[in-house]
């Protein structure tokens, strides 16, 4: 009886234990779906004690992204004491289910080798089975930020060392950490171990069996489909945006055959293109690089190239048109023509291919890096002193700017731009340094007028004078035209109250120069930056570093010469048109007549026959005038210049009677009747005469700019730099055979309105 009780108790205890042990599994099967690892955790009993569960499938509904493309680069090590190798790789992949996938890989690079051993170059093709551990353990989720993916596969390599070819094959395994930046873009880091065996080169310190540990980083794109693709995309239209772009940058370049770190040199590149759809475009590219020593000569080789390339936007192709995408990737391919100095042929045809990876700074600006390969025929290689077909490799970094519709990108800022002061005047000066020729240091002065015709773009016309004091004196007068683009506005929108605004500029100029020959032509181009500090609503203080290419004709000039300047000056904003204000509304409306008196230091041109031809003399001027409108006026003036003769024993008195037309530039741009500060242009002509021996009256011309400030009680003060041109018959004994004598003056004076 006791024995039966004990047996029954043991049986009951075992039964309870088995029920308790089986309870979690039963509960999981009863209350939750199979594979619901998010709610119940990963249950090993589902996979060990029961029949295998069915493979996971993508959920019904929006079509998930299955196809992907990725590319990256990395380094490898065969052993602790070897030089690192390098490798680039492009992969095409496909997910058959949320957990299982495959990828096909194409790669090239150089192997890790012991120091002192020749480099081994290779091209590779491989295939991997992929398992998404995150989807296996935590179920599938399309918008997951982080994923861990394992890979197992096989690889074949075609290798080459010192012109000898060989083969290697083996297995590899990897673990990829993938970060999904956006629905279509991901970044990844991937450690990998590859075991290879194959050709063993003679004298190779490595074994026939080669372990290769490597680490890769890169980016990839998933091909979005259905609703996932349409979510967050914009329509690609040529109505609001022109989709025109240009890029500029520089970097490193080298011949790829016989490449070494000593063969690397510099390259600059620029391109201009247009997107015809969100995924396709064309671009024209121009570049010039330096490539070592010309055979049998001491000078460097320069190769210039131009290309017409088709541009495939991989980012938009996989994820749809998303203008706010942070990272972008383009593939470029097309024909190229190259020209090399000291080469037999003029042009060498070839083919070019490149990848452009970009980072978005603003709706218009992107930073980019672009690895590029150009391949040419054997004729190019022979003429460049290198045998066989030749390839050139480059890596270029720079900025890309896309023209857009500013109203579409910054609607509120565009409204502020329409209210802003968009016309401006500039005045500045700078020291200058010429880097070719015996000019020494000089000074430059500039005055300009410009207009901001979009929130980003402006044009400016300038008049400049330049002086280098190295004997003989270099004096030039030029007119220039500049295009300016506001980098600050392009990146952050238009803001009329911005404390500091930076713009880029590029322009051309031309004029006349007096150096060793009397008058010759001078021309050139310039690039630079324009940084403006806001002082108040109307005034900016600007600093403008410039780099110029100057070509002056005539004796003593070395041809093209680089020049550096750092301009410093003021910008006066004129504002927008404010209606048809009349002269009666102005502060001088009831007193439009005026008389003025002024005095000035003067400098005569080098055509004056004097050992001290540039000495400073003096002048006085009186005038009477009348304003007919806010913009236009006339004045009649009488002036005298006192010029010291060649030996300094007596003076020549030069008289002038002239009529000038006055144009109030500030009122022309902004008819503000309450303005007190005015910038007035003056141009006119008249008659000049002197008391010099054998002189006779002759014609003269005058041009100047007056800066006037209206004081109370109908008084004005002004500063007026001007230049006058006189016929040499007025001072025949003092002219050195030229037809004209130039007089430069800076008048300081006052006016009374009545």
Number of C-alpha atoms within 10 A of each C-alpha: 6 7 7 9 10 11 12 11 11 12 12 11 12 11 12 12 12 10 12 12 11 12 12 14 14 13 11 18 13 10 8 13 11 14 22 15 15 10 11 14 12 15 16 10 12 16 11 9 8 9 9 9 10 8 11 15 12 18 12 7 8 12 14 21 22 17 18 20 20 20 20 19 18 18 18 24 21 20 16 8 11 16 18 18 20 19 21 18 19 17 18 16 20 18 19 14 17 23 21 19 19 18 20 16 18 16 18 19 19 20 22 24 22 19 11 8 15 11 17 20 20 21 17 18 18 19 21 21 16 24 21 22 17 18 20 17 16 15 16 18 13 13 10 13 13 14 15 16 19 18 20 18 18 17 19 19 21 17 22 18 15 10 7 9 14 15 15 20 21 18 18 21 17 19 19 19 15 20 17 20 17 16 21 22 23 20 19 20 17 20 16 19 18 21 17 20 17 18 16 15 17 6 7 12 11 14 12 14 15 17 18 18 18 22 17 20 18 18 21 23 26 24 23 22 17 12 12 19 20 15 14 14 16 13 11 18 12 13 8 13 15 15 20 18 18 17 20 19 19 21 19 18 23 24 21 17 14 8 12 10 7 8 16 19 16 16 22 19 20 18 19 18 20 18 20 15 15 21 18 17 18 19 20 17 19 18 18 19 22 20 21 17 15 17 14 7 9 9 12 14 18 17 18 18 20 19 21 21 23 19 23 21 21 21 24 23 18 23 25 24 21 17 18 13 18 15 19 19 21 20 17 21 21 18 16 23 19 21 19 22 15 17 16 13 13 11 15 17 17 19 18 21 18 20 19 18 19 21 17 18 17 19 21 21 20 21 18 21 19 21 17 18 18 23 19 20 15 14 18 26 17 15 17 21 14 16 13 14 14 20 19 17 19 22 18 20 21 18 18 22 19 22 17 18 17 22 14 11 17 17 14 14 18 19 12 14 21 12 12 20 21 21 22 20 21 21 19 20 21 20 17 20 17 19 13 15 13 14 20 15 14 19 17 20 18 21 19 19 19 22 19 20 12 16 23 20 18 19 18 20 18 18 18 20 18 19 20 22 13 12 11 13 16 17 20 22 19 18 18 20 19 19 18 23 21 23 20 18 23 25 16 14 22 25 17 17 12 12 12 14 20 18 21 17 20 18 18 17 20 21 19 19 24 22 22 15 11 12 15 16 16 19 19 18 18 20 17 19 20 21 20 22 17 18 14 12 14 13 18 21 18 21 20 21 15 18 16 21 17 21 18 23 19 18 11 14 16 14 14 16 16 17 16 18 20 19 21 20 18 19 23 20 24 25 21 16 16 11 9 10 15 14 19 14 13 19 17 22 18 13 16 21 19 19 18 20 19 20 20 21 16 24 19 19 19 21 19 25 17 17 12 14 16 15 14 15 15 17 20 20 20 16 18 18 20 18 20 13 17 25 18 17 19 19 20 17 19 17 18 19 23 17 21 19 19 16 11 11 7 10 15 16 16 18 20 21 18 19 21 21 17 22 22 21 20 24 22 15 19 20 24 22 18 10 14 15 14 16 19 22 20 20 18 18 19 18 17 25 22 22 14 17 12 11 15 16 17 17 18 22 19 20 16 19 21 21 15 19 16 20 14 9 8 16 17 19 17 19 19 20 16 19 18 19 19 24 22 24 21 27 26 19 17 19 20 15 12 11 13 20 22 19 17 19 23 21 22 19 19 18 22 19 20 14
